[in-house]
Amino acid sequence: MDLLQLRYFQTVARLEHMTQAAQELYISQSSLSKTIIHLEHELGVSLFDRQGRKIQLNQYGKAFLRRVEQVFAALDDGQRELADLAEGKQGQVSLASMSIYLLPGLLQSFRERHPGVNIRIFGSPRQEMLAQLERGEIDLCFSAPPLERPEIEYTSLMMEEILLAVPPGHCLAERKTVRLNEVAQEPFLALKQGYSLRKLIDTCCQQAGFTPHVVFEGDEPMALLHLVKAGLGIACIPALVWKSVPEIAVARVHIEEPLCQRELALLWSKERYLSVAARELRDFIITYFAHFDQTTPLSGSF
C-alpha cells in the first residue's frame, strides 16, 4: 500500500465515478480500476458497492476514507509546518467567506503589512465552508458560530444589524423603522437556501407571522441591492453590505420587530496545523474588527 494508491482511492471515493476520477487523475480507467482492486485485495474487503458501471462507497469504504483523509491531512500539516520554518514571514493562507463584501478593505490593509503572504479566497455556503475547514482545504472562515462542533474554534467579531432594503419611491422609503409584518405581502429577494443569512431571514419572517414570498434567490447580498434598486422587490441586507456600497440609491430601514441581527465570527480548526501566516491573518482580523464601526463606509485601514 502506498500514497499513490490512497490518493487514487480518495479521488474515486469523492466522485464515486471511475471515468471522472481517471480523467481528473490523468490516468487510464483500466489502470485506475486495477489499482482500486489491488488495494481492496490488500485490505481484504471491498470498498465500493458495484452495480454495472455504477460504484458507491460502502461502509468499509467510508470507514477507510476517514483514515485516508487523516493521513493526507497530517501530511499537509507537516508541509505547512516545514514551510513556516523555511519561509518565516512568507506563506499562503486560505480564507472563506459567505460574501466577498467583507474582504477588500480588510485584505488590502493586511497585505500592506504582510506583502509576502499570498491569500486564496473561497466563497461558499456555511455548511460547505465548515466541511472545507474540517478537511483542511481552508485555514479560516467567516461565518455564524457553529453548532456543537468541538473540533472547530471561533472568536466572535461583532453583532451585525440586518436592515430592510426598499426601492426608491417605495411607501416605506422615508421611514426610519419598520415592523417586519408590515411587508408580509411584498416580493422578497433573498439568498439561496443553505446560506445562514437566508435561514436567519426566514426565521425572522416566521417570528413576524408570515412566510416570505421569494421571487428571486441568489448567491451574493450585494447583487440583491442592485435588484432592489431596479424595483424588483425588497430584501433584508446586512449592515456591512451597505458599507461597501454607501452611494447606492436604495432606502435602508431599521427593523424594530423582531430583532434582526446576526453574530459574525471567525472560525478555524483545532485539529489542523495553523501556519504562521494564517495565525497572523487571524490575529489581524480580530484586531481589525475590534476597531470596526458599522456606520462608516468600508476602508482599507483602521
C-alpha positions, 0 to 999 in steps of 0.5 A, a space after each residue: 500500500 502506498 500514497 499513490 494508491 490512497 490518493 487514487 482511492 480518495 479521488 474515486 471515493 469523492 466522485 464515486 465515478 471511475 471515468 471522472 476520477 481517471 480523467 481528473 487523475 490523468 490516468 487510464 480507467 483500466 489502470 485506475 480500476 486495477 489499482 482500486 482492486 489491488 488495494 481492496 485485495 490488500 485490505 481484504 474487503 471491498 470498498 465500493 458497492 458495484 452495480 454495472 458501471 455504477 460504484 458507491 462507497 460502502 461502509 468499509 469504504 467510508 470507514 477507510 476514507 476517514 483514515 485516508 483523509 487523516 493521513 493526507 491531512 497530517 501530511 499537509 500539516 507537516 508541509 505547512 509546518 516545514 514551510 513556516 520554518 523555511 519561509 518565516 514571514 512568507 506563506 499562503 493562507 486560505 480564507 472563506 467567506 459567505 460574501 466577498 463584501 467583507 474582504 477588500 478593505 480588510 485584505 488590502 490593509 493586511 497585505 500592506 503589512 504582510 506583502 509576502 503572504 499570498 491569500 486564496 479566497 473561497 466563497 461558499 455556503 456555511 455548511 460547505 465552508 465548515 466541511 472545507 475547514 474540517 478537511 483542511 482545504 481552508 485555514 479560516 472562515 467567516 461565518 455564524 458560530 457553529 453548532 456543537 462542533 468541538 473540533 472547530 474554534 471561533 472568536 466572535 467579531 461583532 453583532 451585525 444589524 440586518 436592515 430592510 432594503 426598499 426601492 426608491 419611491 417605495 411607501 416605506 422609503 422615508 421611514 426610519 423603522 419598520 415592523 417586519 409584518 408590515 411587508 408580509 405581502 411584498 416580493 422578497 429577494 433573498 439568498 439561496 437556501 443553505 446560506 445562514 443569512 437566508 435561514 436567519 431571514 426566514 426565521 425572522 419572517 416566521 417570528 413576524 407571522 408570515 412566510 416570505 414570498 421569494 421571487 428571486 434567490 441568489 448567491 451574493 447580498 450585494 447583487 440583491 441591492 442592485 435588484 432592489 434598486 431596479 424595483 424588483 422587490 425588497 430584501 433584508 441586507 446586512 449592515 456591512 453590505 451597505 458599507 461597501 456600497 454607501 452611494 447606492 440609491 436604495 432606502 435602508 430601514 431599521 427593523 424594530 420587530 423582531 430583532 434582526 441581527 446576526 453574530 459574525 465570527 471567525 472560525 478555524 480548526 483545532 485539529 489542523 496545523 495553523 501556519 504562521 501566516 494564517 495565525 497572523 491573518 487571524 490575529 489581524 482580523 480580530 484586531 481589525 474588527 475590534 476597531 470596526 464601526 458599522 456606520 462608516 463606509 468600508 476602508 482599507 485601514 483602521 
